[in-house]
Amino acid sequence: MTKWIIISVLLFVIEFYAYQTIKTITRNPWLLGLYALICLGTLIYFFYGLSQFDRRIGVTRDSLQAMGALFLLIVPQIILIAFMLSEDISRLLIAGFKLVKNQFVEGDSSLGYFPDRRAFISKLALGVAAIPLAGMIHGILKGKYNFRVLKHTLYFDDLPESFDGFTLTQISDIHSGSFDKTEKIAYAVDLINAQKSDLLVFTGDLVNNKATEMIPWISTFKKLKTPKYGKHSILGNHDYGDYIDWDSPEDKDKNLADVKEMHATIDFNLLCNEQVELDNGTDKISLVGVENWGHRFKKMGDLKKATGNLDADAFKILLSHDPSHWEHEVKQHDTKYQLTLSGHTHGSQFGIEIPGFIKWSPVQYIYKYWGGLYQEFGKYLYVNRGFGFHAFPGRVGMWPEITVLELRKKMV
């Protein structure tokens, strides 16, 4: 209860401050009333959606929409407040300077002058705030299904020569419980098939919470073609059902078993701390899949169990959902994992990426490795930005990703 009181008070402060900004621009009672009505309606919608949230069910499309409405309201207002707070600080400094000057320099007993807010600053703030607002509207309506194919070529000294030119497609973080447009997911499946890779891998989070979320999408995902070296997958943190309340531990265990079975239903070979060999008749490379290992989440991944008696120098591709696993265990592990594929971060579903110029997302303040390709200690990590969406029902600048990697033998 205390948490929600704090949130309510915080929202009230944000709304009050933002309203003062609008009053600087216009005194028209109709416009002010319309603004207040929009804010009130959005907050009512959000709190109503919150009141309907059931911890036994978890996130639903309705709760996603309520959260999206709140983001549409709050994010532009925070930008407004940032501008106005900066101006208020400058106004306070000016008033303080005037006060000191009057009292101690000119001997004037007046309290000085506190400048009014400038309409120009308020209009500038409103213009800047409109940019993320437009972006979020686009992200909710279009961006969440704006699938992109990102291709990279990676070079290795120790790649078996007969695997030179080997290609794999990676998808991650499906979050099937969030989907609402069958034709968009069908388009993405066709896009994956069009890559004609040698291997297809999925790096976890099939559902938000429950295996049943995937049932409406089985027929669509069964259309994913099986490449020469198969379709392989791992579990993500959401697949364990840890974010909702269960009637009994047995129900939670059954759900996990059902999630695992769902991988088989859509023809993926689920790797739970185990590995398979990819044999082309001349050479072999090993595909290793671990359960979720997160610095802030469940640590079920077991590299020792997954690798078994595998030669430490064998060429290995590791599937591990959370990139913090690579940071804390994999990259300096005695056993060399030449390539690790992860997901989990979604790139925060919000950010700016212009290759060669800027790469920014709020998630970078939480995860050191959060999106794209990294190389350290002679090893690669690729973090997929995610196929689906969760929490916020959209994507802004961090589009849903289908990754295609080509492995090449580095020439001496």
C-alpha positions as a Markdown table, in Angstrom:
| # | Residue | x | y | z |
|---|---|---|---|---|
| 1 | Met | 0.0 | 0.0 | 0.0 |
| 2 | Thr | 2.8 | 2.4 | 0.9 |
| 3 | Lys | 4.4 | 1.9 | -2.5 |
| 4 | Trp | 1.2 | 2.9 | -4.3 |
| 5 | Ile | 0.7 | 6.0 | -2.1 |
| 6 | Ile | 4.2 | 7.1 | -3.0 |
| 7 | Ile | 3.5 | 6.5 | -6.7 |
| 8 | Ser | 0.2 | 8.4 | -6.5 |
| 9 | Val | 1.9 | 11.4 | -4.7 |
| 10 | Leu | 4.7 | 11.4 | -7.3 |
| 11 | Leu | 2.2 | 11.4 | -10.2 |
| 12 | Phe | 0.3 | 14.2 | -8.6 |
| 13 | Val | 3.5 | 16.3 | -8.3 |
| 14 | Ile | 4.3 | 15.6 | -11.9 |
| 15 | Glu | 0.8 | 16.5 | -13.1 |
| 16 | Phe | 0.7 | 19.7 | -11.0 |
| 17 | Tyr | 4.1 | 20.9 | -12.2 |
| 18 | Ala | 3.3 | 20.1 | -15.9 |
| 19 | Tyr | 0.0 | 22.0 | -15.6 |
| 20 | Gln | 1.9 | 25.1 | -14.4 |
| 21 | Thr | 4.0 | 24.8 | -17.6 |
| 22 | Ile | 0.9 | 24.7 | -19.8 |
| 23 | Lys | -0.5 | 27.8 | -18.0 |
| 24 | Thr | 2.6 | 29.7 | -19.0 |
| 25 | Ile | 1.8 | 29.1 | -22.6 |
| 26 | Thr | -2.0 | 29.7 | -22.5 |
| 27 | Arg | -4.6 | 31.0 | -20.1 |
| 28 | Asn | -7.5 | 29.8 | -22.3 |
| 29 | Pro | -9.8 | 28.0 | -19.9 |
| 30 | Trp | -11.0 | 25.6 | -22.7 |
| 31 | Leu | -7.5 | 24.5 | -23.5 |
| 32 | Leu | -6.5 | 24.2 | -19.9 |
| 33 | Gly | -9.6 | 22.2 | -19.2 |
| 34 | Leu | -9.0 | 19.9 | -22.2 |
| 35 | Tyr | -5.4 | 19.3 | -21.0 |
| 36 | Ala | -6.6 | 18.6 | -17.4 |
| 37 | Leu | -9.4 | 16.2 | -18.8 |
| 38 | Ile | -6.8 | 14.3 | -20.9 |
| 39 | Cys | -4.5 | 13.9 | -17.9 |
| 40 | Leu | -7.3 | 12.9 | -15.5 |
| 41 | Gly | -8.7 | 10.4 | -18.0 |
| 42 | Thr | -5.4 | 8.8 | -18.6 |
| 43 | Leu | -4.7 | 8.4 | -14.9 |
| 44 | Ile | -8.1 | 6.9 | -14.3 |
| 45 | Tyr | -7.5 | 4.5 | -17.1 |
| 46 | Phe | -4.1 | 3.5 | -15.7 |
| 47 | Phe | -5.4 | 3.1 | -12.1 |
| 48 | Tyr | -8.4 | 1.1 | -13.3 |
| 49 | Gly | -6.1 | -1.2 | -15.3 |
| 50 | Leu | -3.9 | -1.5 | -12.2 |
| 51 | Ser | -7.0 | -2.4 | -10.1 |
| 52 | Gln | -7.8 | -5.2 | -12.5 |
| 53 | Phe | -4.3 | -6.7 | -12.4 |
| 54 | Asp | -4.3 | -10.3 | -11.1 |
| 55 | Arg | -1.1 | -11.7 | -9.8 |
| 56 | Arg | -2.3 | -15.1 | -10.7 |
| 57 | Ile | -2.5 | -14.2 | -14.3 |
| 58 | Gly | 0.3 | -11.6 | -14.7 |
| 59 | Val | 0.7 | -9.1 | -17.5 |
| 60 | Thr | -2.1 | -9.1 | -20.1 |
| 61 | Arg | -2.8 | -7.0 | -23.2 |
| 62 | Asp | -5.1 | -4.8 | -21.2 |
| 63 | Ser | -2.4 | -4.1 | -18.5 |
| 64 | Leu | 0.1 | -3.4 | -21.3 |
| 65 | Gln | -2.2 | -0.9 | -22.8 |
| 66 | Ala | -2.8 | 0.8 | -19.5 |
| 67 | Met | 1.0 | 1.0 | -19.0 |
| 68 | Gly | 1.4 | 2.4 | -22.5 |
| 69 | Ala | -1.1 | 5.1 | -21.8 |
| 70 | Leu | 0.8 | 6.1 | -18.6 |
| 71 | Phe | 4.0 | 6.3 | -20.6 |
| 72 | Leu | 2.4 | 8.5 | -23.2 |
| 73 | Leu | 1.4 | 10.9 | -20.5 |
| 74 | Ile | 4.3 | 10.9 | -18.2 |
| 75 | Val | 7.4 | 10.9 | -20.4 |
| 76 | Pro | 6.6 | 14.2 | -22.2 |
| 77 | Gln | 5.6 | 15.7 | -18.9 |
| 78 | Ile | 9.0 | 14.7 | -17.4 |
| 79 | Ile | 10.7 | 16.5 | -20.3 |
| 80 | Leu | 8.5 | 19.6 | -19.6 |
| 81 | Ile | 9.5 | 19.5 | -15.9 |
| 82 | Ala | 13.2 | 19.1 | -16.7 |
| 83 | Phe | 13.0 | 22.4 | -18.8 |
| 84 | Met | 10.9 | 24.2 | -16.2 |
| 85 | Leu | 12.9 | 23.1 | -13.2 |
| 86 | Ser | 16.1 | 24.3 | -14.9 |
| 87 | Glu | 14.4 | 27.7 | -15.5 |
| 88 | Asp | 13.1 | 27.8 | -11.9 |
| 89 | Ile | 16.6 | 27.2 | -10.6 |
| 90 | Ser | 17.9 | 30.1 | -12.7 |
| 91 | Arg | 14.9 | 32.3 | -11.5 |
| 92 | Leu | 15.8 | 31.4 | -7.9 |
| 93 | Leu | 19.4 | 32.3 | -8.4 |
| 94 | Ile | 18.5 | 35.6 | -10.0 |
| 95 | Ala | 16.1 | 36.4 | -7.1 |
| 96 | Gly | 18.8 | 35.5 | -4.6 |
| 97 | Phe | 21.4 | 37.7 | -6.4 |
| 98 | Lys | 18.9 | 40.6 | -6.4 |
| 99 | Leu | 18.2 | 40.1 | -2.7 |
| 100 | Val | 21.9 | 40.1 | -1.7 |
| 101 | Lys | 22.6 | 43.1 | -3.9 |
| 102 | Asn | 19.6 | 45.0 | -2.4 |
| 103 | Gln | 20.4 | 44.2 | 1.2 |
| 104 | Phe | 24.2 | 44.4 | 1.3 |
| 105 | Val | 25.3 | 46.6 | -1.6 |
| 106 | Glu | 22.5 | 49.1 | -2.1 |
| 107 | Gly | 21.1 | 49.1 | 1.4 |
| 108 | Asp | 17.6 | 48.5 | 0.0 |
| 109 | Ser | 15.3 | 46.7 | 2.4 |
| 110 | Ser | 13.1 | 45.3 | -0.5 |
| 111 | Leu | 13.2 | 41.6 | -1.1 |
| 112 | Gly | 14.4 | 41.8 | -4.7 |
| 113 | Tyr | 12.7 | 40.6 | -7.8 |
| 114 | Phe | 11.6 | 37.0 | -8.7 |
| 115 | Pro | 11.4 | 36.8 | -12.5 |
| 116 | Asp | 8.3 | 35.3 | -14.2 |
| 117 | Arg | 8.5 | 32.2 | -16.2 |
| 118 | Arg | 9.2 | 32.9 | -19.9 |
| 119 | Ala | 6.7 | 31.7 | -22.4 |
| 120 | Phe | 9.5 | 31.0 | -24.9 |
| 121 | Ile | 11.0 | 28.3 | -22.6 |
| 122 | Ser | 7.7 | 26.7 | -22.1 |
| 123 | Lys | 7.0 | 26.6 | -25.8 |
| 124 | Leu | 10.5 | 25.2 | -26.4 |
| 125 | Ala | 9.9 | 22.5 | -23.7 |
| 126 | Leu | 6.6 | 21.6 | -25.3 |
| 127 | Gly | 8.2 | 21.3 | -28.7 |
| 128 | Val | 10.9 | 19.0 | -27.4 |
| 129 | Ala | 8.4 | 16.9 | -25.4 |
| 130 | Ala | 6.4 | 16.4 | -28.6 |
| 131 | Ile | 9.2 | 14.4 | -30.1 |
| 132 | Pro | 9.2 | 11.4 | -27.8 |
| 133 | Leu | 5.4 | 11.6 | -27.6 |
| 134 | Ala | 5.2 | 11.2 | -31.4 |
| 135 | Gly | 7.9 | 8.4 | -31.2 |
| 136 | Met | 6.0 | 6.5 | -28.6 |
| 137 | Ile | 2.7 | 6.8 | -30.5 |
| 138 | His | 4.5 | 5.4 | -33.5 |
| 139 | Gly | 6.2 | 2.7 | -31.4 |
| 140 | Ile | 2.8 | 1.5 | -30.0 |
| 141 | Leu | 1.0 | 1.6 | -33.4 |
| 142 | Lys | 3.8 | 0.5 | -35.7 |
| 143 | Gly | 7.2 | 0.2 | -34.1 |
| 144 | Lys | 6.6 | -3.0 | -32.1 |
| 145 | Tyr | 6.2 | -4.9 | -35.3 |
| 146 | Asn | 8.8 | -3.0 | -37.3 |
| 147 | Phe | 11.0 | -6.2 | -37.8 |
| 148 | Arg | 14.6 | -5.6 | -38.9 |
| 149 | Val | 17.1 | -8.1 | -40.2 |
| 150 | Leu | 20.6 | -7.2 | -38.9 |
| 151 | Lys | 23.5 | -9.1 | -40.5 |
| 152 | His | 27.1 | -9.4 | -39.3 |
| 153 | Thr | 30.2 | -11.3 | -40.4 |
| 154 | Leu | 32.4 | -12.7 | -37.7 |
| 155 | Tyr | 36.0 | -13.9 | -38.1 |
| 156 | Phe | 37.6 | -16.6 | -36.1 |
| 157 | Asp | 41.1 | -18.1 | -36.0 |
| 158 | Asp | 39.9 | -21.5 | -34.8 |
| 159 | Leu | 36.8 | -22.0 | -36.9 |
| 160 | Pro | 37.0 | -25.4 | -38.6 |
| 161 | Glu | 37.8 | -24.6 | -42.2 |
| 162 | Ser | 34.8 | -26.6 | -43.6 |
| 163 | Phe | 32.5 | -24.3 | -41.6 |
| 164 | Asp | 33.8 | -21.2 | -43.3 |
| 165 | Gly | 30.6 | -19.3 | -44.5 |
| 166 | Phe | 28.3 | -21.1 | -42.0 |
| 167 | Thr | 25.2 | -18.9 | -41.2 |
| 168 | Leu | 22.9 | -18.8 | -38.3 |
| 169 | Thr | 19.7 | -16.8 | -37.5 |
| 170 | Gln | 19.0 | -15.8 | -34.0 |
| 171 | Ile | 15.7 | -14.6 | -32.5 |
| 172 | Ser | 15.1 | -13.9 | -28.8 |
| 173 | Asp | 12.4 | -12.8 | -26.3 |
| 174 | Ile | 9.3 | -13.7 | -28.2 |
| 175 | His | 7.0 | -12.9 | -25.3 |
| 176 | Ser | 4.0 | -14.4 | -27.0 |
| 177 | Gly | 1.5 | -13.2 | -24.4 |
| 178 | Ser | 2.0 | -9.7 | -25.6 |
| 179 | Phe | 1.1 | -10.2 | -29.3 |
| 180 | Asp | -2.1 | -8.9 | -30.8 |
| 181 | Lys | -1.7 | -9.1 | -34.6 |
| 182 | Thr | -1.4 | -12.5 | -36.3 |
| 183 | Glu | -0.5 | -11.1 | -39.7 |
| 184 | Lys | 2.5 | -9.2 | -38.3 |
| 185 | Ile | 3.9 | -12.3 | -36.6 |
| 186 | Ala | 3.3 | -14.3 | -39.8 |
| 187 | Tyr | 5.3 | -11.7 | -41.7 |
| 188 | Ala | 8.2 | -12.0 | -39.3 |
| 189 | Val | 8.2 | -15.8 | -39.6 |
| 190 | Asp | 8.4 | -15.4 | -43.4 |
| 191 | Leu | 11.2 | -13.0 | -42.9 |
| 192 | Ile | 13.1 | -15.5 | -40.8 |
| 193 | Asn | 12.6 | -18.3 | -43.3 |
| 194 | Ala | 13.8 | -16.0 | -46.1 |
| 195 | Gln | 17.3 | -15.9 | -44.5 |
| 196 | Lys | 17.8 | -19.5 | -45.4 |
| 197 | Ser | 20.4 | -19.9 | -42.7 |
| 198 | Asp | 22.2 | -23.2 | -41.8 |
| 199 | Leu | 21.0 | -22.9 | -38.2 |
| 200 | Leu | 18.1 | -21.3 | -36.3 |
| 201 | Val | 18.4 | -20.5 | -32.6 |
| 202 | Phe | 16.0 | -18.9 | -30.1 |
| 203 | Thr | 17.6 | -17.5 | -26.9 |
| 204 | Gly | 14.7 | -17.6 | -24.4 |
| 205 | Asp | 11.5 | -15.9 | -23.0 |
| 206 | Leu | 8.9 | -17.7 | -25.1 |
| 207 | Val | 6.2 | -16.4 | -22.8 |
| 208 | Asn | 5.6 | -13.6 | -20.3 |
| 209 | Asn | 4.5 | -16.0 | -17.6 |
| 210 | Lys | 2.3 | -19.0 | -18.7 |
| 211 | Ala | 2.7 | -21.7 | -21.3 |
| 212 | Thr | -0.9 | -21.1 | -22.4 |
| 213 | Glu | 0.1 | -17.7 | -23.8 |
| 214 | Met | 1.7 | -19.5 | -26.7 |
| 215 | Ile | -1.3 | -21.6 | -27.7 |
| 216 | Pro | -2.8 | -19.1 | -30.2 |
| 217 | Trp | 0.6 | -18.8 | -31.9 |
| 218 | Ile | 1.6 | -22.4 | -32.3 |
| 219 | Ser | 0.4 | -22.7 | -35.9 |
| 220 | Thr | 2.2 | -19.5 | -36.9 |
| 221 | Phe | 5.6 | -20.5 | -35.3 |
| 222 | Lys | 5.3 | -24.1 | -36.6 |
| 223 | Lys | 5.8 | -22.5 | -40.1 |
| 224 | Leu | 9.4 | -21.7 | -39.2 |
| 225 | Lys | 11.4 | -24.0 | -41.5 |
| 226 | Thr | 14.0 | -26.3 | -40.0 |
| 227 | Pro | 17.4 | -25.6 | -41.4 |
| 228 | Lys | 20.1 | -28.2 | -42.1 |
| 229 | Tyr | 21.5 | -28.0 | -38.6 |
| 230 | Gly | 18.1 | -27.7 | -36.9 |
| 231 | Lys | 16.2 | -25.3 | -34.6 |
| 232 | His | 17.5 | -25.1 | -31.1 |
| 233 | Ser | 16.4 | -23.0 | -28.1 |
| 234 | Ile | 16.9 | -22.2 | -24.4 |
| 235 | Leu | 14.9 | -20.9 | -21.5 |
| 236 | Gly | 14.7 | -17.2 | -20.4 |
| 237 | Asn | 13.9 | -15.7 | -17.0 |
| 238 | His | 10.2 | -15.3 | -17.8 |
| 239 | Asp | 9.8 | -18.9 | -18.8 |
| 240 | Tyr | 10.0 | -20.1 | -15.2 |
| 241 | Gly | 6.8 | -18.4 | -14.1 |
| 242 | Asp | 8.5 | -16.4 | -11.3 |
| 243 | Tyr | 6.5 | -13.2 | -11.8 |
| 244 | Ile | 3.0 | -14.4 | -10.9 |
| 245 | Asp | 1.4 | -16.1 | -8.0 |
| 246 | Trp | 0.5 | -19.8 | -8.3 |
| 247 | Asp | -2.1 | -21.8 | -6.4 |
| 248 | Ser | 0.6 | -24.3 | -5.5 |
| 249 | Pro | 4.3 | -25.2 | -6.2 |
| 250 | Glu | 3.0 | -28.1 | -8.2 |
| 251 | Asp | 1.1 | -25.8 | -10.6 |
| 252 | Lys | 4.2 | -23.7 | -11.1 |
| 253 | Asp | 6.3 | -26.8 | -11.9 |
| 254 | Lys | 3.7 | -28.1 | -14.3 |
| 255 | Asn | 3.7 | -24.7 | -16.1 |
| 256 | Leu | 7.5 | -25.0 | -16.5 |
| 257 | Ala | 7.1 | -28.5 | -17.9 |
| 258 | Asp | 4.4 | -27.2 | -20.3 |
| 259 | Val | 6.7 | -24.3 | -21.4 |
| 260 | Lys | 9.4 | -26.9 | -22.2 |
| 261 | Glu | 6.9 | -29.0 | -24.1 |
| 262 | Met | 5.8 | -26.0 | -26.0 |
| 263 | His | 9.4 | -25.7 | -27.5 |
| 264 | Ala | 9.0 | -29.2 | -28.8 |
| 265 | Thr | 5.5 | -28.4 | -30.1 |
| 266 | Ile | 6.9 | -25.7 | -32.4 |
| 267 | Asp | 9.8 | -28.0 | -33.4 |
| 268 | Phe | 12.6 | -26.5 | -31.4 |
| 269 | Asn | 15.2 | -28.7 | -29.6 |
| 270 | Leu | 15.3 | -27.2 | -26.1 |
| 271 | Leu | 18.8 | -27.2 | -24.5 |
| 272 | Cys | 18.8 | -27.2 | -20.7 |
| 273 | Asn | 22.4 | -27.2 | -19.7 |
| 274 | Glu | 23.4 | -29.5 | -22.5 |
| 275 | Gln | 25.0 | -29.4 | -25.9 |
| 276 | Val | 24.7 | -30.9 | -29.4 |
| 277 | Glu | 27.2 | -31.4 | -32.1 |
| 278 | Leu | 26.8 | -29.8 | -35.5 |
| 279 | Asp | 28.5 | -32.3 | -37.8 |
| 280 | Asn | 29.0 | -31.5 | -41.5 |
| 281 | Gly | 30.8 | -34.8 | -42.2 |
| 282 | Thr | 34.2 | -33.3 | -42.1 |
| 283 | Asp | 34.3 | -31.2 | -38.9 |
| 284 | Lys | 32.2 | -30.5 | -35.9 |
| 285 | Ile | 31.2 | -27.5 | -33.9 |
| 286 | Ser | 29.4 | -27.6 | -30.6 |
| 287 | Leu | 26.2 | -25.8 | -29.8 |
| 288 | Val | 25.9 | -25.3 | -26.0 |
| 289 | Gly | 22.6 | -24.2 | -24.3 |
| 290 | Val | 22.3 | -23.2 | -20.7 |
| 291 | Glu | 19.3 | -22.4 | -18.6 |
| 292 | Asn | 18.9 | -18.8 | -17.4 |
| 293 | Trp | 21.8 | -17.3 | -15.5 |
| 294 | Gly | 21.2 | -13.7 | -14.5 |
| 295 | His | 23.2 | -11.4 | -12.3 |
| 296 | Arg | 19.9 | -10.1 | -10.9 |
| 297 | Phe | 17.8 | -13.1 | -11.7 |
| 298 | Lys | 17.6 | -16.9 | -11.4 |
| 299 | Lys | 21.0 | -18.7 | -11.7 |
| 300 | Met | 20.1 | -22.0 | -13.3 |
| 301 | Gly | 22.7 | -22.0 | -16.0 |
| 302 | Asp | 25.5 | -24.6 | -15.4 |
| 303 | Leu | 28.4 | -24.4 | -17.8 |
| 304 | Lys | 30.2 | -27.4 | -16.4 |
| 305 | Lys | 27.1 | -29.6 | -16.8 |
| 306 | Ala | 26.3 | -28.2 | -20.2 |
| 307 | Thr | 29.8 | -28.7 | -21.6 |
| 308 | Gly | 30.5 | -32.1 | -20.0 |
| 309 | Asn | 33.6 | -33.7 | -21.3 |
| 310 | Leu | 33.8 | -31.5 | -24.4 |
| 311 | Asp | 37.3 | -30.5 | -25.5 |
| 312 | Ala | 38.1 | -27.1 | -24.0 |
| 313 | Asp | 39.5 | -26.0 | -27.4 |
| 314 | Ala | 36.6 | -27.2 | -29.5 |
| 315 | Phe | 34.7 | -24.5 | -31.4 |
| 316 | Lys | 31.7 | -23.6 | -29.3 |
| 317 | Ile | 28.6 | -21.5 | -29.8 |
| 318 | Leu | 26.9 | -20.8 | -26.4 |
| 319 | Leu | 23.2 | -19.9 | -26.0 |
| 320 | Ser | 22.7 | -18.0 | -22.7 |
| 321 | His | 19.7 | -15.7 | -22.3 |
| 322 | Asp | 21.1 | -13.0 | -20.0 |
| 323 | Pro | 24.2 | -11.2 | -21.3 |
| 324 | Ser | 25.3 | -10.6 | -17.6 |
| 325 | His | 26.3 | -14.3 | -17.7 |
| 326 | Trp | 28.9 | -13.5 | -20.3 |
| 327 | Glu | 30.1 | -10.6 | -18.3 |
| 328 | His | 30.5 | -12.5 | -15.0 |
| 329 | Glu | 31.3 | -16.0 | -16.0 |
| 330 | Val | 31.8 | -16.7 | -19.7 |
| 331 | Lys | 34.2 | -14.2 | -21.2 |
| 332 | Gln | 37.1 | -15.1 | -18.8 |
| 333 | His | 36.1 | -18.8 | -18.4 |
| 334 | Asp | 38.9 | -21.4 | -18.6 |
| 335 | Thr | 36.9 | -23.1 | -21.3 |
| 336 | Lys | 36.7 | -21.0 | -24.5 |
| 337 | Tyr | 33.3 | -20.1 | -25.8 |
| 338 | Gln | 34.1 | -18.5 | -29.1 |
| 339 | Leu | 30.6 | -17.0 | -29.6 |
| 340 | Thr | 27.8 | -16.4 | -27.1 |
| 341 | Leu | 24.3 | -15.4 | -28.2 |
| 342 | Ser | 22.0 | -13.6 | -25.7 |
| 343 | Gly | 18.9 | -11.5 | -25.5 |
| 344 | His | 17.0 | -10.4 | -22.4 |
| 345 | Thr | 17.5 | -6.6 | -22.4 |
| 346 | His | 15.2 | -5.7 | -25.4 |
| 347 | Gly | 17.4 | -2.7 | -25.8 |
| 348 | Ser | 14.9 | -1.3 | -23.3 |
| 349 | Gln | 12.5 | -1.1 | -26.3 |
| 350 | Phe | 13.6 | 2.6 | -26.4 |
| 351 | Gly | 16.8 | 4.2 | -27.7 |
| 352 | Ile | 18.7 | 5.8 | -30.5 |
| 353 | Glu | 21.0 | 4.0 | -32.8 |
| 354 | Ile | 22.8 | 5.6 | -35.8 |
| 355 | Pro | 25.7 | 3.3 | -36.8 |
| 356 | Gly | 29.0 | 5.0 | -36.5 |
| 357 | Phe | 27.5 | 8.0 | -34.6 |
| 358 | Ile | 25.4 | 7.1 | -31.6 |
| 359 | Lys | 24.2 | 4.0 | -29.7 |
| 360 | Trp | 22.2 | 4.8 | -26.6 |
| 361 | Ser | 19.4 | 3.2 | -24.6 |
| 362 | Pro | 18.4 | 3.6 | -20.9 |
| 363 | Val | 19.2 | 0.0 | -20.4 |
| 364 | Gln | 22.9 | 0.7 | -20.7 |
| 365 | Tyr | 22.9 | 2.1 | -17.2 |
| 366 | Ile | 21.9 | -1.4 | -16.0 |
| 367 | Tyr | 23.7 | -3.7 | -18.4 |
| 368 | Lys | 27.2 | -3.2 | -19.7 |
| 369 | Tyr | 26.4 | -5.4 | -22.7 |
| 370 | Trp | 22.9 | -4.7 | -23.9 |
| 371 | Gly | 22.6 | -4.7 | -27.7 |
| 372 | Gly | 24.5 | -5.8 | -30.7 |
| 373 | Leu | 28.0 | -7.2 | -31.1 |
| 374 | Tyr | 30.9 | -7.1 | -28.5 |
| 375 | Gln | 34.3 | -8.6 | -28.6 |
| 376 | Glu | 36.7 | -9.1 | -25.7 |
| 377 | Phe | 39.4 | -11.7 | -24.8 |
| 378 | Gly | 39.2 | -13.0 | -28.3 |
| 379 | Lys | 35.5 | -14.0 | -27.8 |
| 380 | Tyr | 32.3 | -12.6 | -29.3 |
| 381 | Leu | 29.0 | -11.8 | -27.6 |
| 382 | Tyr | 25.9 | -10.9 | -29.6 |
| 383 | Val | 22.9 | -9.5 | -27.7 |
| 384 | Asn | 19.7 | -9.6 | -29.7 |
| 385 | Arg | 17.3 | -6.7 | -29.0 |
| 386 | Gly | 14.3 | -9.0 | -29.0 |
| 387 | Phe | 11.5 | -10.2 | -31.2 |
| 388 | Gly | 8.6 | -9.3 | -29.0 |
| 389 | Phe | 7.8 | -6.7 | -26.3 |
| 390 | His | 6.9 | -6.5 | -22.7 |
| 391 | Ala | 5.9 | -3.9 | -20.0 |
| 392 | Phe | 5.7 | -1.1 | -22.6 |
| 393 | Pro | 3.5 | -2.1 | -25.6 |
| 394 | Gly | 5.7 | -0.6 | -28.2 |
| 395 | Arg | 9.2 | 0.0 | -29.5 |
| 396 | Val | 10.9 | 3.3 | -30.1 |
| 397 | Gly | 14.2 | 3.2 | -32.0 |
| 398 | Met | 14.9 | -0.3 | -30.8 |
| 399 | Trp | 13.1 | -2.3 | -33.4 |
| 400 | Pro | 12.3 | -6.0 | -33.1 |
| 401 | Glu | 15.3 | -7.9 | -34.4 |
| 402 | Ile | 16.1 | -10.9 | -36.5 |
| 403 | Thr | 19.9 | -11.5 | -36.4 |
| 404 | Val | 21.9 | -13.2 | -39.1 |
| 405 | Leu | 25.5 | -14.1 | -38.4 |
| 406 | Glu | 28.0 | -15.5 | -40.9 |
| 407 | Leu | 31.0 | -17.3 | -39.5 |
| 408 | Arg | 34.2 | -17.0 | -41.4 |
| 409 | Lys | 37.7 | -18.5 | -41.1 |
| 410 | Lys | 40.2 | -15.7 | -40.5 |
| 411 | Met | 42.9 | -16.0 | -43.1 |
| 412 | Val | 46.5 | -15.9 | -41.8 |
